[in-house]
C-alpha cells in the first residue's frame, strides 16, 4: 500500500507541475524585467493594431498605423494556423496625425461562434506575425469592464510612469482573462490615455499580447479629449455624429448577442443628439434583451462625483432622463478612480435597494456601476452617498468587473485586479419586455424637450469658450484661426 500510495502521490505531483507549467506558459502576465524588455522593444514604434468591437458579434474591427508610402488596409484571416485558405478583407486608409504614416481600418465579417481564427495585418508590403483570435459563444458570454486605463504621457520622466502603467495594465488583463476565459470583449468608460496627444500612450496601451485577441469598446473621456489621438487609434462601429457634434464629439453603439451597448460622449452636453442617438440605436435593435449605457463621468458613482456641481446639475439632467425613459438596465461609468455600484435609481431616488449578492427580477430603476482606475493614480474616496450600494475603499488597487449574460439573466461581479478576489456581485433577471411606450416614459421624453434646448445652448457656449481658448494658445484673438459658430 505504501508503494502504491507513493506512486500515486508522485503521479499527482507530476500532473500538478505539468498544469502549473502549462498555466505559466499560457499566461500573459509579465515580471518587471520581462515587461521592460517588451516595452523597450516597442515604445518607439507606432504600428501596433487595435482590435475593436464590431457592429455585432460576427464582426471585429482593426485599426493600425503604417508607413505612408506602403500602407495597405488589408487583414488576412484563416481558420488554419499556417494561413492556408485565407481570406483577405480590404478596408480604407485615412490621414494620420503625422506626415509619415496613414491610418488603416478594416472590418472583418462573417465570424462564427466558438471558432479559432488566425489573422495577419498588412504592415506595408508584407504581413505581420500570425495572431490568434478565438470567438466566444454568441449566446451566453462575458464582457469585461475596466475604468480609466489612462496610460500616462512620457514627457516629464522619460517614460518611467508610462512603463509602470503599461505593466499594471498588462497584468490586469492577463489576470482577468486567465480567470475568465469566456470573456468576449472589453468595455472601457473612457480616459484611455492621459493627454490624448501622444502616439506612445496608445502604443503602450496596445502592447499587452492579450489585446491581440480581445476586442475593445472604448468610450471618450475628458483626458482623451485633451488631444485628438483617439481619432486616429480607434475603429468603433456605428459612430453617430449628430447635428451639433464636432471634433472628437461622437456616440456609438454595438450589439453582441442579446446585448445592446450605447456609448455616450459625456464630455459633450449636447442633449438633442444624445437623445436622438439613443432613439436610433434602439430602433435598429428592437429585439435586444439588454440595454447598457457607457459614459465616462460617474453620474451615480463613487468618489468625488458626489457633491460635484457638474455631475449633480449638468450630467444628471442630461443623461439620467435618457437612461430612464429608454429603460436601460445598466450604466457603466468611470472618471472618479473609485470603484462603486449604486442601488436601482429613478428620478434621482432609490427605487429598490441592491445589496451585494442579491438577485432582482424586473427592477424599476437603472443600476450604475463606477469602475476605478487602472493607472495607479488613486483619489481620496472619503465620500458617502445614499445611492451607493457598494464601494471599494482601496482605490489604489486596480479592479475589473465581468458581466455574465445568460438569456434573461445578467450577473455583475467585481474582482480585485491582482488576485481576482470577489468584491461585489448582483444579478438581474428579465421577465418583462421594455416599456418604451409606457405613459411615464413617453411623458419623460416630452418633458425632456426643455433639457434639449438648454443642452443645445450650453453646447454652443462651450464651443465658443473652447474656440477662444484655442485662439489664445495660437497667438491671441487676432491670430490665424477664425471662430466657428
C-alpha positions as CSV (number, residue, x, y, z in Angstrom):
1,X,0.0,0.0,0.0
2,X,2.9,2.4,0.8
3,X,4.4,1.7,-2.6
4,X,1.1,2.2,-4.4
5,X,0.5,5.4,-2.4
6,X,4.0,6.7,-3.2
7,X,3.5,6.1,-6.9
8,X,0.1,7.8,-6.8
9,X,1.5,10.8,-5.0
10,X,4.4,11.1,-7.5
11,X,1.9,11.0,-10.4
12,X,-0.2,13.6,-8.7
13,X,2.8,15.9,-8.1
14,X,3.8,15.4,-11.8
15,X,0.4,16.3,-13.0
16,X,0.3,19.4,-10.8
17,X,3.7,20.5,-12.0
18,X,2.6,20.0,-15.6
19,X,-0.6,22.0,-15.0
20,X,1.4,24.8,-13.3
21,X,3.9,24.8,-16.2
22,X,1.2,25.0,-18.8
23,X,-0.6,27.8,-16.9
24,X,2.6,29.8,-16.6
25,X,3.4,29.2,-20.3
26,X,-0.1,30.3,-21.4
27,X,-0.3,33.3,-19.1
28,X,0.4,36.8,-20.5
29,X,1.5,38.1,-17.1
30,X,5.0,39.5,-17.1
31,X,7.6,40.4,-14.5
32,X,9.1,43.9,-14.4
33,X,12.2,42.7,-16.3
34,X,10.1,40.9,-18.9
35,X,7.9,44.0,-19.3
36,X,11.0,46.2,-19.5
37,X,12.3,44.1,-22.4
38,X,8.9,44.2,-24.3
39,X,8.4,47.9,-23.6
40,X,11.8,48.9,-24.7
41,X,11.5,47.0,-28.0
42,X,8.1,48.5,-28.9
43,X,7.8,52.0,-27.4
44,X,9.5,53.8,-30.2
45,X,7.2,52.2,-32.8
46,X,3.7,53.2,-33.8
47,X,2.3,50.3,-35.6
48,X,0.5,48.0,-33.1
49,X,-3.1,47.2,-34.1
50,X,-6.1,48.0,-32.0
51,X,-8.7,45.2,-32.1
52,X,-12.0,46.9,-31.6
53,X,-15.6,45.6,-31.3
54,X,-17.5,45.2,-34.5
55,X,-21.1,46.2,-35.2
56,X,-22.2,42.8,-33.9
57,X,-20.8,39.5,-32.7
58,X,-20.0,38.3,-36.2
59,X,-17.6,41.2,-36.8
60,X,-14.4,42.7,-35.4
61,X,-12.7,46.0,-36.4
62,X,-8.9,46.6,-36.6
63,X,-7.0,49.9,-36.7
64,X,-3.3,50.5,-37.1
65,X,-0.7,52.9,-38.4
66,X,1.5,52.1,-41.4
67,X,4.2,53.9,-43.5
68,X,2.6,56.3,-45.9
69,X,4.4,55.0,-48.9
70,X,3.4,51.4,-48.5
71,X,0.3,51.4,-46.3
72,X,-2.4,48.9,-47.3
73,X,-5.6,48.4,-45.3
74,X,-5.7,44.6,-45.5
75,X,-6.3,41.9,-43.0
76,X,-5.8,38.2,-43.8
77,X,-7.9,35.7,-41.9
78,X,-7.8,31.9,-41.9
79,X,-9.1,29.0,-39.7
80,X,-5.7,27.4,-40.2
81,X,-2.5,28.3,-38.3
82,X,-0.5,28.1,-41.5
83,X,-2.8,30.7,-43.0
84,X,-3.8,28.4,-45.8
85,X,-7.2,29.1,-47.5
86,X,-7.1,32.6,-46.0
87,X,-9.5,35.4,-46.9
88,X,-8.3,39.0,-47.3
89,X,-10.5,41.7,-46.0
90,X,-10.0,45.2,-47.5
91,X,-10.6,48.5,-45.7
92,X,-9.6,52.1,-46.1
93,X,-6.6,54.3,-45.3
94,X,-7.0,57.8,-44.0
95,X,-4.5,60.6,-43.0
96,X,-2.7,60.0,-39.7
97,X,-1.8,62.7,-37.1
98,X,1.7,62.8,-38.5
99,X,3.0,63.2,-42.0
100,X,4.8,59.9,-42.2
101,X,2.0,57.4,-41.8
102,X,-1.5,56.5,-42.8
103,X,-4.2,55.0,-40.6
104,X,-5.5,51.7,-41.8
105,X,-9.0,50.5,-40.8
106,X,-10.5,47.1,-41.7
107,X,-13.7,45.3,-40.7
108,X,-13.6,41.5,-40.6
109,X,-17.1,40.0,-41.1
110,X,-18.7,36.6,-41.2
111,X,-17.2,35.3,-38.0
112,X,-18.7,32.1,-36.4
113,X,-19.1,31.5,-32.7
114,X,-16.6,29.4,-30.7
115,X,-14.1,29.3,-33.6
116,X,-10.4,29.8,-33.8
117,X,-9.2,32.3,-36.4
118,X,-5.7,33.2,-37.3
119,X,-5.0,36.7,-38.7
120,X,-2.4,39.0,-40.0
121,X,-2.4,42.7,-40.9
122,X,-0.5,44.3,-43.8
123,X,2.4,46.3,-42.3
124,X,3.4,47.8,-45.6
125,X,4.2,45.3,-48.4
126,X,4.4,42.3,-46.1
127,X,2.3,40.6,-43.4
128,X,2.6,40.8,-39.7
129,X,3.2,37.8,-37.4
130,X,0.2,35.5,-37.1
131,X,-2.1,36.1,-34.2
132,X,-5.0,34.0,-32.8
133,X,-8.5,35.4,-32.3
134,X,-11.0,32.9,-30.8
135,X,-14.6,33.9,-30.8
136,X,-16.8,33.0,-27.9
137,X,-20.4,32.0,-27.6
138,X,-22.8,34.3,-29.3
139,X,-25.4,33.4,-26.6
140,X,-24.1,33.1,-23.1
141,X,-20.9,35.1,-22.7
142,X,-19.0,37.5,-20.5
143,X,-17.9,41.1,-21.0
144,X,-15.0,42.7,-19.1
145,X,-15.2,46.3,-17.7
146,X,-12.2,48.3,-16.7
147,X,-12.0,52.0,-15.9
148,X,-9.6,54.9,-16.7
149,X,-6.8,52.9,-18.2
150,X,-5.2,56.4,-18.6
151,X,-1.8,55.4,-19.9
152,X,0.3,58.5,-18.9
153,X,2.4,60.7,-21.1
154,X,6.2,60.2,-21.1
155,X,7.2,63.9,-21.5
156,X,8.5,64.5,-18.0
157,X,10.1,61.4,-16.6
158,X,11.4,59.6,-19.6
159,X,8.6,57.1,-19.6
160,X,9.0,55.7,-16.1
161,X,5.4,56.2,-15.1
162,X,4.1,55.2,-18.6
163,X,6.1,52.0,-18.3
164,X,4.6,51.3,-14.9
165,X,1.1,52.0,-16.2
166,X,1.7,49.5,-19.0
167,X,2.9,46.7,-16.8
168,X,-0.1,47.2,-14.4
169,X,-2.5,47.2,-17.4
170,X,-0.8,44.1,-19.0
171,X,-1.1,42.1,-15.8
172,X,-4.6,43.1,-15.1
173,X,-5.8,41.9,-18.5
174,X,-3.8,38.7,-18.1
175,X,-5.3,38.1,-14.6
176,X,-8.9,38.7,-15.8
177,X,-8.7,36.6,-19.0
178,X,-6.9,33.8,-17.2
179,X,-9.6,33.6,-14.6
180,X,-12.4,34.2,-17.1
181,X,-11.5,32.6,-20.4
182,X,-15.1,33.2,-21.7
183,X,-14.7,37.0,-21.8
184,X,-15.7,38.0,-25.3
185,X,-14.8,41.7,-25.3
186,X,-13.7,44.6,-23.2
187,X,-15.6,47.8,-22.3
188,X,-13.8,51.0,-21.2
189,X,-15.8,54.0,-20.0
190,X,-13.1,56.4,-21.2
191,X,-9.9,58.2,-20.3
192,X,-7.9,55.5,-22.2
193,X,-5.0,57.9,-22.4
194,X,-3.7,60.7,-20.2
195,X,-3.2,63.6,-22.6
196,X,-4.7,62.3,-25.8
197,X,-1.8,63.8,-27.6
198,X,1.0,61.2,-28.0
199,X,1.4,58.0,-30.0
200,X,3.4,56.5,-27.2
201,X,0.3,56.5,-24.9
202,X,-1.6,54.4,-27.4
203,X,1.4,52.2,-28.3
204,X,1.8,51.4,-24.6
205,X,-1.9,50.8,-24.2
206,X,-1.8,48.3,-27.1
207,X,1.3,46.4,-26.0
208,X,-0.3,43.6,-24.0
209,X,-0.5,40.4,-26.0
210,X,-3.9,39.8,-24.5
211,X,-5.3,42.6,-26.7
212,X,-4.4,40.7,-29.9
213,X,-7.4,38.5,-29.2
214,X,-9.7,40.8,-27.0
215,X,-11.8,43.4,-28.9
216,X,-12.3,46.7,-27.1
217,X,-15.1,49.2,-27.0
218,X,-13.6,52.5,-25.8
219,X,-15.7,55.5,-24.7
220,X,-14.3,59.0,-24.9
221,X,-13.2,60.6,-21.6
222,X,-12.1,64.1,-20.6
223,X,-8.5,63.1,-20.8
224,X,-8.9,61.6,-24.3
225,X,-10.5,65.0,-25.2
226,X,-7.3,66.9,-24.3
227,X,-5.9,65.9,-27.7
228,X,-7.1,64.3,-30.9
229,X,-5.3,60.9,-30.9
230,X,-8.5,58.9,-30.2
231,X,-9.5,59.9,-33.7
232,X,-6.5,58.0,-35.2
233,X,-6.2,54.9,-33.0
234,X,-9.7,53.6,-32.8
235,X,-12.2,52.0,-35.2
236,X,-15.6,51.9,-33.5
237,X,-18.7,50.8,-35.2
238,X,-21.9,52.7,-35.8
239,X,-20.5,56.1,-34.9
240,X,-23.1,58.9,-34.5
241,X,-22.0,62.5,-35.1
242,X,-25.4,64.1,-35.0
243,X,-26.2,67.7,-36.0
244,X,-24.3,69.5,-33.3
245,X,-21.3,67.3,-32.5
246,X,-17.9,68.4,-33.8
247,X,-14.2,67.4,-33.5
248,X,-13.9,64.3,-31.3
249,X,-17.6,64.5,-30.2
250,X,-19.5,61.3,-31.1
251,X,-21.5,58.5,-29.7
252,X,-21.5,54.9,-31.0
253,X,-23.2,51.6,-30.4
254,X,-22.6,47.9,-30.9
255,X,-24.6,44.7,-30.5
256,X,-23.3,41.4,-29.1
257,X,-26.0,38.6,-29.0
258,X,-28.9,39.9,-27.0
259,X,-27.0,42.9,-25.6
260,X,-27.1,46.5,-27.0
261,X,-24.3,48.8,-25.8
262,X,-24.7,52.6,-26.3
263,X,-21.6,54.6,-25.7
264,X,-22.0,58.3,-25.0
265,X,-19.5,61.2,-25.1
266,X,-20.3,62.7,-21.7
267,X,-17.8,65.5,-22.2
268,X,-20.5,66.9,-24.6
269,X,-23.7,68.5,-23.1
270,X,-25.4,68.1,-26.5
271,X,-28.7,66.7,-25.2
272,X,-30.6,66.7,-28.5
273,X,-28.0,64.5,-30.2
274,X,-27.6,62.1,-27.3
275,X,-31.3,61.5,-27.2
276,X,-31.6,61.1,-31.0
277,X,-28.7,58.7,-30.9
278,X,-30.4,56.6,-28.2
279,X,-33.7,56.5,-30.2
280,X,-31.9,55.4,-33.3
281,X,-29.8,52.7,-31.7
282,X,-32.9,51.2,-30.0
283,X,-35.0,51.4,-33.2
284,X,-32.3,49.5,-35.0
285,X,-32.2,46.8,-32.3
286,X,-35.8,46.3,-31.1
287,X,-35.2,42.6,-30.1
288,X,-32.2,43.3,-27.8
289,X,-32.9,41.8,-24.3
290,X,-30.4,44.1,-22.6
291,X,-29.7,47.8,-22.9
292,X,-26.4,49.1,-21.4
293,X,-25.2,52.6,-21.5
294,X,-21.5,53.6,-21.2
295,X,-20.4,57.1,-20.2
296,X,-17.2,58.5,-18.8
297,X,-18.5,60.6,-15.9
298,X,-19.7,58.9,-12.7
299,X,-23.4,60.1,-12.6
300,X,-24.3,57.9,-9.6
301,X,-20.8,56.7,-8.9
302,X,-18.4,56.6,-6.0
303,X,-15.7,59.2,-5.2
304,X,-15.5,62.9,-6.0
305,X,-18.5,63.0,-8.4
306,X,-20.6,63.1,-5.1
307,X,-21.5,66.7,-4.5
308,X,-19.8,67.8,-7.7
309,X,-21.9,70.6,-9.3
310,X,-21.2,69.5,-12.9
311,X,-22.4,65.9,-12.1
312,X,-25.3,66.9,-9.9
313,X,-26.8,69.5,-12.2
314,X,-25.5,69.1,-15.8
315,X,-24.8,65.4,-16.2
316,X,-27.7,64.0,-14.3
317,X,-30.1,66.4,-16.0
318,X,-28.9,65.5,-19.5
319,X,-28.2,61.7,-19.2
320,X,-30.3,60.2,-16.4
321,X,-33.6,61.0,-18.1
322,X,-32.4,59.4,-21.3
323,X,-31.3,56.2,-19.5
324,X,-34.6,56.1,-17.5
325,X,-37.1,56.9,-20.3
326,X,-35.5,54.3,-22.6
327,X,-35.4,51.6,-19.9
328,X,-31.6,51.0,-19.8
329,X,-30.7,48.1,-17.4
330,X,-27.2,49.2,-16.5
331,X,-24.9,52.2,-17.0
332,X,-21.1,51.9,-16.8
333,X,-19.1,54.9,-15.7
334,X,-15.6,55.9,-14.6
335,X,-13.8,59.2,-14.1
336,X,-13.5,59.3,-10.3
337,X,-10.9,56.5,-10.0
338,X,-13.2,54.9,-7.4
339,X,-15.0,51.5,-7.6
340,X,-18.6,51.6,-6.6
341,X,-22.1,50.5,-7.5
342,X,-25.5,52.1,-7.0
343,X,-28.9,50.9,-5.9
344,X,-31.6,51.0,-8.6
345,X,-32.2,54.6,-9.4
346,X,-35.0,56.5,-11.0
347,X,-35.9,60.3,-10.8
348,X,-32.9,60.8,-8.6
349,X,-34.3,58.4,-6.0
350,X,-33.6,54.9,-4.9
351,X,-36.5,52.8,-6.1
352,X,-35.0,49.5,-5.0
353,X,-32.1,48.6,-2.7
354,X,-29.5,46.4,-4.3
355,X,-27.1,44.9,-1.7
356,X,-24.2,42.7,-2.8
357,X,-25.2,39.1,-3.6
358,X,-28.8,39.9,-4.3
359,X,-30.9,38.8,-7.3
360,X,-33.5,41.2,-8.6
361,X,-36.3,40.5,-11.1
362,X,-37.6,43.3,-13.3
363,X,-36.2,46.2,-11.1
364,X,-37.9,49.5,-11.8
365,X,-34.7,51.6,-11.9
366,X,-31.3,51.8,-13.5
367,X,-28.2,50.3,-12.0
368,X,-25.0,52.3,-12.2
369,X,-21.5,50.8,-11.8
370,X,-18.5,53.0,-11.5
371,X,-15.1,51.5,-12.4
372,X,-12.0,52.6,-10.6
373,X,-8.6,53.5,-12.2
374,X,-6.0,51.1,-13.6
375,X,-3.4,53.7,-14.0
376,X,-2.2,53.7,-10.4
377,X,-3.2,57.3,-9.6
378,X,-5.8,57.0,-6.8
379,X,-8.1,59.7,-5.5
380,X,-9.4,60.2,-2.0
381,X,-12.5,58.1,-1.5
382,X,-13.9,59.7,1.6
383,X,-17.3,60.5,0.2
384,X,-20.6,58.9,1.1
385,X,-23.9,58.9,-0.8
386,X,-27.3,57.2,-0.1
387,X,-27.3,55.8,-3.6
388,X,-24.2,53.7,-3.1
389,X,-24.9,50.0,-2.6
390,X,-21.2,49.1,-2.6
391,X,-17.8,50.9,-2.8
392,X,-14.2,49.7,-2.7
393,X,-12.1,51.7,-0.4
394,X,-8.8,50.5,-1.6
395,X,-9.0,52.6,-4.8
396,X,-5.2,52.3,-5.3
397,X,-5.8,48.6,-6.2
398,X,-7.0,48.0,-9.8
399,X,-10.3,46.2,-10.2
400,X,-12.2,44.7,-13.1
401,X,-15.9,43.7,-13.5
402,X,-17.4,40.9,-15.5
403,X,-20.9,41.0,-17.0
404,X,-22.2,37.4,-17.4
405,X,-25.1,37.3,-19.9
406,X,-27.2,34.1,-19.8
407,X,-30.5,34.6,-21.6
408,X,-32.8,36.5,-19.3
409,X,-30.2,36.8,-16.6
410,X,-27.2,39.2,-16.2
411,X,-24.7,38.8,-13.3
412,X,-22.2,41.5,-12.4
413,X,-19.1,40.5,-10.5
414,X,-16.3,42.8,-9.4
415,X,-12.9,41.5,-8.6
416,X,-9.5,42.7,-7.4
417,X,-7.3,43.0,-10.4
418,X,-4.2,41.4,-8.7
419,X,-5.7,38.2,-7.4
420,X,-9.4,38.1,-8.6
421,X,-10.8,38.2,-5.1
422,X,-14.6,38.6,-5.5
423,X,-15.6,42.1,-4.1
424,X,-19.2,42.6,-5.2
425,X,-21.9,40.8,-7.1
426,X,-25.5,41.4,-8.2
427,X,-27.9,39.6,-10.6
428,X,-30.7,41.0,-12.6
429,X,-33.5,38.9,-14.2
430,X,-35.8,39.9,-17.0
431,X,-39.4,38.5,-17.3
432,X,-40.9,41.6,-18.9
433,X,-40.3,43.5,-22.2
434,X,-39.1,47.1,-22.3
435,X,-41.7,49.7,-21.6
436,X,-40.6,52.3,-24.1
437,X,-44.2,53.3,-24.9
438,X,-45.5,53.5,-21.3
439,X,-47.1,56.7,-20.3
440,X,-44.4,57.5,-17.8
441,X,-41.6,57.1,-20.3
442,X,-43.3,59.0,-23.1
443,X,-44.0,61.8,-20.7
444,X,-40.4,62.0,-19.6
445,X,-39.3,62.2,-23.2
446,X,-41.8,65.0,-23.9
447,X,-40.6,67.0,-20.9
448,X,-37.0,66.3,-22.0
449,X,-37.5,68.8,-24.8
450,X,-36.7,71.6,-22.3
451,X,-33.4,69.8,-21.5
452,X,-32.6,69.5,-25.2
453,X,-32.9,73.3,-25.6
454,X,-30.8,74.1,-22.6
455,X,-28.3,71.4,-23.6
456,X,-28.1,72.9,-27.1
457,X,-27.4,76.4,-25.7
458,X,-24.8,75.0,-23.3
459,X,-23.1,73.2,-26.1
460,X,-22.8,76.4,-28.3
461,X,-21.4,78.4,-25.3
462,X,-19.0,75.6,-24.5
463,X,-17.7,75.5,-28.1
464,X,-17.3,79.3,-28.1
465,X,-15.2,79.1,-24.9
466,X,-13.1,76.4,-26.4
467,X,-12.5,78.4,-29.6
468,X,-11.4,81.4,-27.6
469,X,-9.0,79.3,-25.5
470,X,-7.6,77.8,-28.7
471,X,-7.1,81.2,-30.2
472,X,-5.3,82.5,-27.2
473,X,-3.0,79.4,-27.3
474,X,-2.3,80.2,-31.0
475,X,-1.3,83.8,-30.6
476,X,-4.4,85.7,-29.5
477,X,-7.7,86.7,-30.8
478,X,-6.2,88.2,-33.9
479,X,-4.2,85.1,-34.9
480,X,-4.7,83.0,-38.0
481,X,-7.6,80.8,-36.7
482,X,-11.2,82.0,-37.0
483,X,-14.0,81.3,-34.7
484,X,-16.5,78.7,-35.9
485,X,-20.1,79.3,-34.9
